[in-house]
Amino acid sequence: MKHFALALFFMLLLTRVTIAAEKPNVLFICVDDLKPLIGCYGDKIAKSPNLDRLAARGMIFDRAYCNQAVCSPSRNTLLTGYRPQTLGIYDLSTNFRKAMPDAITLPQLFKSQGYRTQAMGKIFHVGHGNTEDARSWSVPHFQAKSIGYALKENNAEISREDALFANKSPANLPRGAAYENADVKDNVYGDGKIADEVIVRLRAAKEKSGEPFFIAVGFLKPHLPFCAPKKYWDMYNAADLKLAEFREPPIGAPSYAPQFGGELRNYKDIPGKGALPDDLQRTLIHGYYACVSYMDAQLGRVLDELERTGQDKNTIIMLWGDHGWHLGDHGMWCKHTNYEQAARIPLIMSVPGVTKAGTRTSAFVETVDIYPTFCELAGIEPPKNIDGKSFASVLKDGTKSTRDSIIHVYPRGGRLGRAIRTERYRLVEWKKPGDSAETAEFELYDYESDPLETKNLASEKPKVVAELRAILATHPEAKPQWRPEEKKSSAK
């Protein structure tokens, strides 16, 4: 009996060691232009059952923010662990390896630790002269186009994206449709194709159970153009969709701080300037919701396959939106600002054995914090000098926090707006990188008294400005936008 007990003890010990040594899989889901306009974040109109289902099994982050509200810099931050002001990259066209050639990306690090890293859809920003990062992936990246139409009258406009991928200007090409409602199957558009491929990869991963996977899924919608199958448009009654409550720039904001939808105005049937007609605004909001529901359905297919293969039991799932989106608030459309609607993002994580089902947290996190968090969860040492802080402790206990404030940036005409967001306030400091603090202009918003950001209060609350400037002073001065000539001169 004594020998049996001893044998049982060592068997249990060996089992525990084996389980501890088992590396978790990673399902890394990035969604283009998704703001927290979904059911699990409290939106009463959105039809997002699969986003809500993921949230029900994990943790919702109510105060997650991007580090810059535009695709490439936001994704650089996610994948390198460096903020835009550390890299000195605020545009779409500069590849991060030009500024930091030896950066170790998150998938690259996991690849070095025995993971099979794979990417489908939009993970890194590709186009506008920017390229995919081959060294991050174990197998070639699976690409699907953001600008894809199903209707014959719109199909020629796909050439606009071909031009961007070839680093050519599409300026002289016909403007494409801003939205499309076509009675087609889900995989006629890109996100359906991506989900098809992810399902194939998950099945293949099941057959290689001894090799952990890092599967990055980059869903394209609700990025413009708002193209989704008709059945997703039919989920919504346009009459139920409300227009933004406040549709003017903030009173007292610097004239350059807002933006007026330049990205949207590149599409046909969109006025080149001025306020959009109410019926067009409602159609665009309808299109945004339809695209969210379309993407949500593709997410559901992926989650179904993960569960069907039994791999969900050892898979960390993260869903992240790269930035928010203005839907007519302040008279603005698209992203490209430091305001709340552009900077706040959805972040949902499910970690087996760590997160409790259906929990949420008000802890502040930045996109840059995701890199070290994944490293801690997988037991991998992150690079020493990255900017982020792991929030793994928050995943275990949502009452904990790792930050009292967050920082994000946006450039405008040579100036850089550096924003500090606390529980109550946001301060934006506008100046050229490296210039004296005395040259700065400021915006201050009080979300307790003015959640819609109707008025810049910087001149009325100098004490609050001073307190937030003190927080800003704890961050390094931002680098200017990286330029090739700067690299050459620094090498002399």
TORKETOR-145517 format. One record per residue (C-alpha): x negated, y, z negated; residue number from 1. Coordinates in steps of 0.05 Angstrom, whole numbers, plus 5000, padded with zeros to 4 digits. Layout:
% TORKETOR-145517
   east   north     up   keza
      X       Y      Z    NUM
...
//
This chain:
% TORKETOR-145517
   east   north     up   keza
   5000    5000   5000      1
   4942    5046   4982      2
   4908    5033   5049      3
   4974    5045   5085      4
   4984    5112   5050      5
   4913    5132   5067      6
   4922    5113   5140      7
   4988    5151   5142      8
   4953    5213   5113      9
   4899    5212   5167     10
   4951    5200   5221     11
   4990    5261   5199     12
   4926    5302   5194     13
   4906    5281   5264     14
   4975    5299   5289     15
   4970    5368   5258     16
   4902    5380   5287     17
   4927    5359   5356     18
   4987    5406   5352     19
   4943    5463   5327     20
   4895    5451   5386     21
   4952    5452   5437     22
   4949    5517   5474     23
   5015    5553   5485     24
   5038    5565   5556     25
   5053    5636   5577     26
   5112    5660   5620     27
   5095    5733   5633     28
   5155    5769   5664     29
   5145    5840   5692     30
   5205    5878   5719     31
   5197    5938   5765     32
   5234    6002   5742     33
   5276    5967   5689     34
   5298    6013   5634     35
   5334    5990   5570     36
   5401    5996   5606     37
   5421    5924   5591     38
   5469    5889   5545     39
   5421    5868   5490     40
   5399    5941   5483     41
   5471    5963   5472     42
   5494    5982   5542     43
   5569    5965   5547     44
   5572    5964   5623     45
   5511    5923   5644     46
   5523    5850   5663     47
   5457    5820   5640     48
   5473    5752   5609     49
   5404    5722   5619     50
   5366    5782   5591     51
   5414    5777   5532     52
   5402    5702   5527     53
   5327    5713   5524     54
   5337    5766   5471     55
   5380    5718   5431     56
   5323    5669   5426     57
   5269    5720   5409     58
   5256    5792   5388     59
   5278    5858   5418     60
   5231    5918   5411     61
   5274    5980   5405     62
   5215    6028   5406     63
   5170    6003   5462     64
   5138    6054   5508     65
   5097    6052   5571     66
   5031    6090   5574     67
   5048    6125   5639     68
   5114    6125   5675     69
   5091    6102   5744     70
   5076    6033   5771     71
   5001    6026   5780     72
   4975    6060   5717     73
   5027    6025   5674     74
   5007    5957   5702     75
   4933    5973   5696     76
   4945    5986   5622     77
   4984    5921   5613     78
   4932    5879   5647     79
   4867    5911   5625     80
   4883    5935   5555     81
   4859    6006   5572     82
   4903    6067   5573     83
   4905    6110   5636     84
   4865    6165   5601     85
   4810    6114   5585     86
   4806    6089   5656     87
   4816    6158   5686     88
   4868    6131   5735     89
   4936    6165   5740     90
   4952    6152   5814     91
   4977    6094   5855     92
   4919    6085   5903     93
   4858    6078   5857     94
   4843    6006   5840     95
   4823    5998   5767     96
   4758    5962   5785     97
   4732    6025   5818     98
   4733    6060   5751     99
   4716    5998   5709    100
   4686    5943   5753    101
   4672    5895   5696    102
   4740    5900   5662    103
   4766    5831   5641    104
   4840    5828   5657    105
   4888    5789   5612    106
   4899    5733   5662    107
   4825    5732   5678    108
   4810    5721   5604    109
   4862    5666   5598    110
   4834    5634   5661    111
   4766    5632   5628    112
   4797    5595   5570    113
   4824    5538   5612    114
   4891    5566   5634    115
   4918    5559   5704    116
   4936    5631   5720    117
   4986    5644   5775    118
   5023    5706   5799    119
   5087    5714   5839    120
   5116    5781   5861    121
   5093    5848   5834    122
   5042    5842   5777    123
   4986    5889   5796    124
   5009    5947   5839    125
   4992    5931   5911    126
   4998    5982   5968    127
   4982    6055   5977    128
   4910    6031   5988    129
   4910    5990   5923    130
   4896    5916   5925    131
   4910    5851   5888    132
   4858    5826   5838    133
   4837    5757   5863    134
   4791    5742   5804    135
   4850    5743   5756    136
   4885    5683   5788    137
   4869    5610   5794    138
   4908    5605   5859    139
   4925    5658   5912    140
   4978    5709   5892    141
   5049    5698   5920    142
   5072    5764   5950    143
   5143    5787   5963    144
   5161    5855   5991    145
   5197    5908   5950    146
   5227    5942   6011    147
   5269    5888   6043    148
   5337    5895   6078    149
   5387    5843   6101    150
   5431    5886   6147    151
   5410    5892   6219    152
   5415    5968   6219    153
   5365    5973   6162    154
   5317    5916   6180    155
   5269    5959   6220    156
   5253    5998   6157    157
   5212    5940   6129    158
   5155    5971   6171    159
   5150    6026   6119    160
   5122    5977   6068    161
   5078    5945   6121    162
   5048    6014   6132    163
   5035    6023   6057    164
   5002    5955   6052    165
   4957    5973   6111    166
   4940    6039   6077    167
   4974    6079   6131    168
   5022    6136   6122    169
   5095    6118   6136    170
   5112    6193   6141    171
   5130    6189   6215    172
   5172    6126   6209    173
   5248    6129   6202    174
   5272    6136   6131    175
   5301    6073   6102    176
   5368    6064   6066    177
   5367    6079   5991    178
   5415    6022   5978    179
   5446    5962   6011    180
   5507    5919   5995    181
   5503    5856   6038    182
   5542    5791   6032    183
   5481    5746   6032    184
   5448    5692   5990    185
   5403    5711   5933    186
   5339    5689   5967    187
   5349    5734   6027    188
   5319    5788   5982    189
   5251    5785   5948    190
   5271    5767   5877    191
   5308    5705   5900    192
   5246    5683   5938    193
   5204    5696   5876    194
   5250    5655   5832    195
   5248    5598   5883    196
   5172    5597   5879    197
   5170    5601   5803    198
   5214    5540   5799    199
   5166    5502   5844    200
   5107    5524   5800    201
   5142    5504   5735    202
   5156    5435   5763    203
   5084    5427   5784    204
   5061    5451   5715    205
   5103    5396   5683    206
   5062    5345   5722    207
   4998    5376   5694    208
   5019    5378   5621    209
   4946    5376   5598    210
   4931    5443   5631    211
   4964    5504   5599    212
   4995    5554   5647    213
   4997    5630   5650    214
   5052    5644   5700    215
   5063    5718   5716    216
   5129    5734   5749    217
   5138    5803   5778    218
   5211    5816   5795    219
   5220    5874   5843    220
   5289    5900   5826    221
   5317    5949   5804    222
   5262    5986   5843    223
   5287    6027   5902    224
   5317    6013   5951    225
   5377    5987   5911    226
   5389    5925   5954    227
   5427    5867   5922    228
   5477    5815   5947    229
   5549    5838   5949    230
   5571    5794   5891    231
   5528    5835   5843    232
   5557    5901   5868    233
   5626    5870   5857    234
   5611    5859   5784    235
   5622    5933   5772    236
   5679    5982   5783    237
   5648    6047   5807    238
   5702    6086   5770    239
   5675    6060   5704    240
   5605    6088   5717    241
   5592    6153   5682    242
   5546    6207   5707    243
   5491    6235   5663    244
   5517    6281   5608    245
   5461    6333   5614    246
   5437    6348   5684    247
   5391    6408   5677    248
   5316    6413   5661    249
   5302    6426   5587    250
   5309    6499   5569    251
   5240    6529   5559    252
   5201    6471   5589    253
   5142    6489   5634    254
   5166    6494   5706    255
   5120    6437   5727    256
   5140    6388   5672    257
   5205    6360   5704    258
   5209    6326   5772    259
   5265    6326   5822    260
   5267    6257   5853    261
   5215    6260   5908    262
   5211    6184   5912    263
   5287    6178   5922    264
   5288    6235   5972    265
   5244    6195   6019    266
   5304    6152   6035    267
   5356    6169   6088    268
   5423    6202   6070    269
   5391    6232   6007    270
   5388    6309   6008    271
   5318    6336   6011    272
   5330    6384   5953    273
   5382    6406   5904    274
   5432    6368   5862    275
   5460    6304   5891    276
   5536    6301   5903    277
   5574    6266   5847    278
   5597    6209   5892    279
   5526    6195   5915    280
   5502    6196   5843    281
   5555    6145   5824    282
   5535    6101   5883    283
   5462    6102   5862    284
   5480    6085   5790    285
   5524    6029   5817    286
   5465    6004   5859    287
   5418    6006   5799    288
   5466    5964   5757    289
   5477    5915   5815    290
   5402    5906   5822    291
   5394    5894   5748    292
   5447    5839   5751    293
   5415    5809   5813    294
   5347    5806   5779    295
   5380    5779   5715    296
   5409    5721   5755    297
   5339    5703   5781    298
   5312    5706   5710    299
   5367    5658   5690    300
   5344    5608   5743    301
   5273    5612   5717    302
   5295    5602   5644    303
   5339    5544   5665    304
   5281    5509   5697    305
   5234    5522   5639    306
   5285    5490   5593    307
   5302    5433   5640    308
   5229    5413   5642    309
   5223    5418   5567    310
   5166    5468   5572    311
   5203    5522   5534    312
   5184    5489   5469    313
   5111    5510   5477    314
   5117    5572   5521    315
   5109    5645   5499    316
   5158    5686   5540    317
   5151    5761   5548    318
   5197    5806   5589    319
   5171    5876   5600    320
   5195    5935   5642    321
   5137    5976   5670    322
   5171    6042   5654    323
   5239    6074   5649    324
   5279    6110   5702    325
   5319    6175   5706    326
   5390    6164   5731    327
   5410    6237   5739    328
   5394    6260   5668    329
   5361    6329   5670    330
   5380    6329   5744    331
   5324    6279   5755    332
   5318    6212   5790    333
   5263    6158   5788    334
   5206    6159   5737    335
   5145    6206   5737    336
   5156    6246   5673    337
   5140    6245   5599    338
   5213    6247   5579    339
   5247    6192   5539    340
   5286    6161   5597    341
   5221    6151   5636    342
   5176    6130   5579    343
   5218    6082   5538    344
   5218    6010   5563    345
   5251    5943   5548    346
   5206    5892   5514    347
   5231    5823   5493    348
   5188    5767   5467    349
   5202    5695   5447    350
   5145    5658   5413    351
   5159    5586   5390    352
   5146    5578   5316    353
   5136    5653   5306    354
   5197    5695   5326    355
   5264    5684   5295    356
   5322    5679   5342    357
   5361    5742   5355    358
   5317    5791   5317    359
   5298    5862   5333    360
   5248    5912   5307    361
   5241    5987   5306    362
   5165    5983   5303    363
   5129    6028   5353    364
   5090    5990   5407    365
   5056    6013   5470    366
   5045    5973   5534    367
   4970    5973   5517    368
   4985    5932   5455    369
   5010    5872   5494    370
   4941    5848   5515    371
   4912    5838   5445    372
   4979    5810   5420    373
   4977    5754   5471    374
   4904    5740   5453    375
   4922    5733   5379    376
   4981    5688   5394    377
   4939    5642   5437    378
   4878    5643   5391    379
   4834    5678   5442    380
   4784    5732   5424    381
   4801    5797   5462    382
   4748    5844   5490    383
   4719    5887   5434    384
   4732    5956   5462    385
   4803    5954   5489    386
   4852    6007   5467    387
   4910    5965   5443    388
   4930    5938   5374    389
   4960    5869   5366    390
   5032    5869   5341    391
   5033    5794   5327    392
   5049    5810   5254    393
   5112    5846   5277    394
   5134    5785   5316    395
   5131    5746   5251    396
   5165    5800   5210    397
   5203    5855   5246    398
   5201    5901   5185    399
   5125    5909   5193    400
   5092    5960   5239    401
   5023    5972   5268    402
   5033    6045   5292    403
   5065    6108   5264    404
   5066    6140   5333    405
   5052    6124   5406    406
   5016    6163   5461    407
   5032    6166   5535    408
   5012    6212   5592    409
   5034    6240   5659    410
   4994    6284   5707    411
   5022    6345   5742    412
   4983    6390   5789    413
   4915    6381   5757    414
   4942    6383   5686    415
   4953    6322   5644    416
   5012    6319   5596    417
   4991    6278   5535    418
   5052    6260   5494    419
   5056    6239   5421    420
   5122    6205   5403    421
   5140    6196   5329    422
   5205    6172   5299    423
   5235    6241   5304    424
   5194    6282   5353    425
   5157    6282   5419    426
   5101    6333   5431    427
   5073    6341   5501    428
   5007    6378   5509    429
   4994    6403   5580    430
   4923    6421   5601    431
   4867    6400   5647    432
   4825    6343   5618    433
   4764    6372   5583    434
   4792    6443   5578    435
   4797    6477   5512    436
   4858    6463   5469    437
   4873    6538   5471    438
   4891    6532   5545    439
   4947    6482   5530    440
   5022    6492   5538    441
   5069    6451   5495    442
   5136    6417   5496    443
   5170    6394   5431    444
   5235    6355   5427    445
   5273    6336   5364    446
   5311    6270   5374    447
   5349    6278   5309    448
   5382    6343   5329    449
   5374    6340   5405    450
   5371    6268   5432    451
   5384    6292   5504    452
   5322    6337   5505    453
   5361    6398   5524    454
   5312    6449   5495    455
   5237    6456   5485    456
   5228    6475   5411    457
   5152    6485   5412    458
   5156    6560   5399    459
   5209    6551   5344    460
   5173    6497   5303    461
   5099    6515   5300    462
   5089    6473   5237    463
   5114    6410   5271    464
   5072    6426   5332    465
   5011    6432   5287    466
   5026    6365   5253    467
   5033    6329   5319    468
   4971    6363   5348    469
   4933    6334   5289    470
   4956    6264   5310    471
   4937    6279   5382    472
   4868    6300   5359    473
   4855    6230   5333    474
   4856    6205   5405    475
   4796    6213   5452    476
   4799    6268   5504    477
   4828    6242   5569    478
   4784    6229   5628    479
   4800    6266   5693    480
   4825    6226   5753    481
   4770    6181   5778    482
   4740    6203   5845    483
   4688    6168   5888    484
   4642    6228   5887    485
   4641    6229   5811    486
   4616    6158   5811    487
   4560    6176   5859    488
   4538    6237   5820    489
   4538    6200   5754    490
   4491    6148   5784    491
   4437    6200   5799    492
//
